[in-house]
Amino acid sequence: TGQRYGNATLGPGQFFGELSFMTGAASFMSSRATMPCRVLTVPREQMLQLMADTPEMSDIILTVFAARRRRIVESNQGGLTLIGMDASRDIRRIASFAARNRIPFRTLDDDEGQEVAEVCKIDTARPQVIIGKHQVIDPPTPRAVAEALGLAVALQKEEVFDVAIVGGGPAGVYAGAEGLCAVVLEDLAIGGQAGTSSRIENYMGFPTGISGGDLVGRGEVQAIKFGTRFAVPTRATELQQCRENLFHISVDSGETVSARALIVATGVQYRRLPLAGLEDLEGAGVYYAATDVEARWCRETEVVVIGGGNSAGQAAMFLSRYAKHVNVLVRGPELAASMSDYLLTRLQNDPSITIHTRTEVTELHGDGALEAVTIRDNAAGESWRLNTTALFIMVGAAPNTGWLSGLCGLDDKGYVRTGVEAGGRSTFETSCHGLFAVGDVRATSVKRVASAVGEGSVVMSAVWAHIAETGGR
């Protein structure tokens, strides 16, 4: 037709594509020729090899690919179309999944979605997820979206990786960028708990701070550059070791991942508080992360953040830009023991934030969505009700180690024991040789992003040594 498609033009000597090219996932860009032209196409595998052999060219291509993905995400165009997010907890979960995995999406209300619905021949009376212009995801789940976009890696049973990394936080992502044939299995989103941080200011090299998502996203691009495969969302459910000393990880899709070495980088997860009706309100007023998606539900309202650590403090600072007021609840007498001093000072000086010590939430109110909470002031011995539609729980972190099936030693809190005193041959190896633990999940680790990245880097020398010893390389 000769009509332009989109708002960008590529000419002689320029190249097309974005970050999904690196992983083989569905592209979030499309194009149209508006005049006679000649286009050269390069097979993906040969192009990846050429990029590996020519670092200077690889740097240029990756920089452009990453910038294009960022532009698509920030413009809220392409990728997914979500209809009815305000009314559906399932659609909210997909929005959160997409945002944390840097998948471009746009949201439409029922009226705006009518035109799209007519093209796709769907009913806007119920929430919908659409990929591109025509593909409807039904039922709408993060796994279905990932499979449609090519993010859920097909894991062949006979395939054996050099190393499998369970957990896609800072430690796991960095460990994947060291040249071995590696796969990273992540249950929710690349970035882990660090990826939910709105701002990290104590990481070297970023004096003005960087969001957790951006930091880990850069690490993901580095890992992809070196050939690491990512399987998201994929949750490990069981672990076995065969006579050949290979590790076999059962995952929730029913598949099995096999590897010569295993790195546990599952970090920690916030515990569910013992509150009646909590599970029914998760995703509908009760949240465990504070990102742009969750901030949407906090505009001009009272917000409650439970927790006294850095994650809770960063969430409070971020949410204060959207909410009418932020209430931080701490069970102890003060914040100083568990929060960085610079963050504590900012909270105390922000008039839109109130810190309530010796307090806790004792009851949730709402049918289908959170409407209010009852707060207990343990110092005064009194309770009061606060009308709120957003409660953020960032307290009681617990390690995710149940799937390890007893193959390595844990401490009394469930963290993985490592080092010579635990039966390992190096700092990060467990009592099961070839099985390593890094990051927050490791007993005695320092719970900081920089520490996790450092451990993810250092452990690889021990992994290489183990694989060489067992004849893998």
Secondary structure, DSSP 8 states (H G I E B T S, - for coil): -----SS----TT-----THHHHT---S-----SS--------HHHHHHHHHH-HHHHHHHHHHHHHHHHHHHHTT-SSEEEE-TTT-HHHHHHHHHHHHTT--EEEE-TTTHHHHHHHHT--TTS-EEEETTTEE-SS--HHHHHHHHT-S----TT-EEEEEEE--SHHHHHHTSSSS-EEEE-SS-TTTTGGG-S-B-SSTT-TT-B-HHHHHHHHHHHHHHTT-EEESS--EEEEEE-TT--EEEEETTS-EEEEEEEEE---EEE---S-TTHHHHBTTTEES--SHHHHGGGTTSEEEEE--SHHHHHHHHHHTTTSSEEEEEESSS-STTTS-HHHHHHHHH-TTEEEEESEEEEEEE-SSS--EEEEEETTTTEEEEEE-SEEEE---EEE--GGGTTSS-B-TTS-B--SGGGT-SSTTB-SSTTEEE-GGGBTT---SHHHHHHHHHHHHHHHHHHHHHTT--
